[in-house]
Amino acid sequence: MKIIWTFTLLMIPGVVSSMSVTGYSGGGVNIKCRYDEGYTDNAKYFCKGEQWSKCTDQIKTDVKDKWFDAGRFSLYDDTSASVFTVTIRNLSERDSGTYQCAVDKYAIKDSYTEVNLKVLTGQQNMTVSGYSGGNVIINFKYEIQEENPVIDVCKTADQCFTVINTNRRAEWKHDRRFSIYNDRSAGLLLLFIRDLNENDSGEYKIIVKVSEDYSFFSEFNLDIKKEDCCVKSISLSASAGGSVSISCKYPQSHIRDVKFLCWRSGADLCAKETSVKESRRWRDEGKIRLYDDREQQLLTGSISHVTEEDSEYWCGVQSDQGHKIFITRVLINVTVFSGSSLIVPLVLVLLVLIIAGLLLLFLCKKYQSQGGDSSSQTGPGKHEVVSHTGRDCENIKDTHKQLPTNPSDSSNTVYATAQLPTSPSDSSNCVYATVEKGTGDSQRCITSAEDLNYAVVNFHKKSDCPDSVSFRNNQDYSEYAALSSHCLTSHSRI
């Protein structure tokens, strides 16, 4: 496809000028016709035919300074500039041919400009779907010889913004939520609209101004929906060099469409794209894997060898006409670990292990020390606990050194025997104690209180036994012994 543009001359009475205009099926063209300022009050018209005398009017009006419509044709006569503009919408290949742009004069031959219109196959008027919170990219195929065309995007006549390409390098041009990408080498014009909402629904027009007197345009209807099935944004975390899994739902109406994962880098809205066309079959491309489960309406995938640049992706679908609908934004928080950043955590872990080991060693030694001390305590005033679990009675020789009345007497060793009743049926069920005192090489049974210097024997036993038996005499010295047999505990103070 190639646009042929020649020139337009002022419409001087008796002089014929001409221009060549190219349009695209489904779109439209704007043609400006200039006339002499002395004919501002005359009617203006646009007709089809090679000869002025056989030209069929397409639109004719004497309305001034306002639009006049006649089907697919509209005419606006700007009397202040001595220019009237003709717009043709919804072009088809049948519209190709020669037209006359003329001023109606009385009694003399009309002034006119010849217009050669060529309509090429292009995109028909279309409806593009989008989703609240998402984005959309709408593409148009065309070719322009002009290096720096002016591009307008309009929702209504008073809601337009202009994007001017100032060099040949293809790049995005931005204006608020709208962006234009003009790729001349591919003959492709992309319109990007971000952060969609339901108020964005409506009719749009993209106008490419080729010269001062000629432009062509494409129209489309944007339908923004609020879809409950899909989340607007998800946040994930990954370590640098690792991998991250992605899962995105999409509406049922797009089951058969191509699914894609698009990487955004800076101002480049879709720097790299990986797409999958078949259901339940993995698609590998570089470090990205994609899988489309159409029954679940779920696009899943993974990104390996993650870097800090992998901070933003978009899940979306692509229509048959090539328009891209961005549904879910994927934000990835990439954590980078450097060698220096690992030293501090490793040192802290090592210190904790060392402290824990020292603490454990200290507790073990303390436990062993306490165990040895408790088993070897034999000094005066200490308690010795003896537990008996195998017999009903036990003879225990007190190993504590006694403080004899006479310090030179080494034979004053005291023995104690704790006895249980011999008959279980004995109602008293009391415990008896016999205290023996060694005299020399022999032992003498002490059965009288007079033979004891000081003794207190306490027994824990059944309720019908006395709480304590006490023997008191001279209080020259004392010693403790604790005897335990099953539930029985005796404390003797001698």
QUILINJO-V349862 format. One line per field, one symbol per residue. ss: DSSP state (H for helix, E for strand, - for the rest). phi: phi as a letter, one per 20 degrees, with the letter a starting at -180 (. if undefined). psi: psi as a letter, one per 30 degrees, with the letter a starting at -180 (. if undefined). Layout:
BEGIN
ss: ???
phi: ???
psi: ???
END
This chain:
BEGIN
ss: ----------------EEEEEEEE---EEEEEEE--HHH----EEEEE---HHH-EEEEEE-----EEEE--EEEEEE----EEEEEE----HHH-EEEEEEE-------EEEEEEEEEE-----EEEEEE---EEEEEEE--------EEEEEEE--EEEEEE-------EEEE--EEEEEE----EEEEEE----HHH-EEEEEEEEEE--EEEEEEEEEEEE-------EEEEEEE----EEEEEE--HHH---EEEEEEEE--EEEEEEEEE------EEE--EEEEEE----EEEEEE--------EEEEEEE-----EEEEEEEEEEEE---HHHHHHHHHHHHHHHHHHHHHHHHHHHHHHHHHHHHHH--------EEEE-----EEEE----------------EEEEEE------------EEEEEEEE--EEEEE--HHH--EEEEEE--------EEEEE-------EEEEEE--EEEEEE-
phi: .bedcdbcdfeegndddbbdcdccgndbcdcddebfffdfeffdbccdqfdffdeefebbbdfdlbfcdbmedcccdeffdlccdddddlfcffffqdccdcdfdemcffebcecddcddfbefgcddebcgndcbdddceaccfffcfedddcecfdcccdcdedbeffbfddbledbccddffelcddddcdlfbffffqeccdddeebfdbbcbcdbdddedddefcefbcdccbegnecbdcbcecfffdgeffdbcdedcmfffbfcccccddelbfcdbmedccbddffelcdcabcdlfcffeebcceaccffenfddedcedddeeedddfffeffffffffffffffffffffffffffffffffedfcffmedcdcdccdcecbecefeffeeffdgeeeeeeddcceceffdfegffleddcdddcfcmedddfeddffedfabcddcdbffeeffbccccbfdebbbdbddccleecccddd
psi: kkkkkclklkjkkfkklllkkklkkfbllkkkkklkffgffllklklkkekefhkkkekklgkkhlkkkibfklkjjjfefhkkkkkklhllfffkaklkjlkklkflklklkkjjkkklkaklklkkklkkfalkkkkkklkkfkeilkkkkkelfgillkkkkflfkklkkkjbgkkkjjjeefhkkkkkklhklfffkaklkkkjjeafgklllkklkkjkljkffkkekkklklkkfalkkkkklllffgeflkklkkkkjbfjfiekkklkflkhkkkkjbgkkkkjjfefhkjlalklhklffhfklkkalklfggkkjkekkjkkjkkkkleeffeeeeeeeeeeeeeeeeeeeeeeeeeeeeeeeffgjglkglkkkkkkfflflkkkkkfkkljlejffjggikklkkkklkfjffkfehlklkkkkkkjbflkkkjfkfffkekkkkkkjalfgllelkkkkbkhelllkkkkkjcgkkkkkj.
END
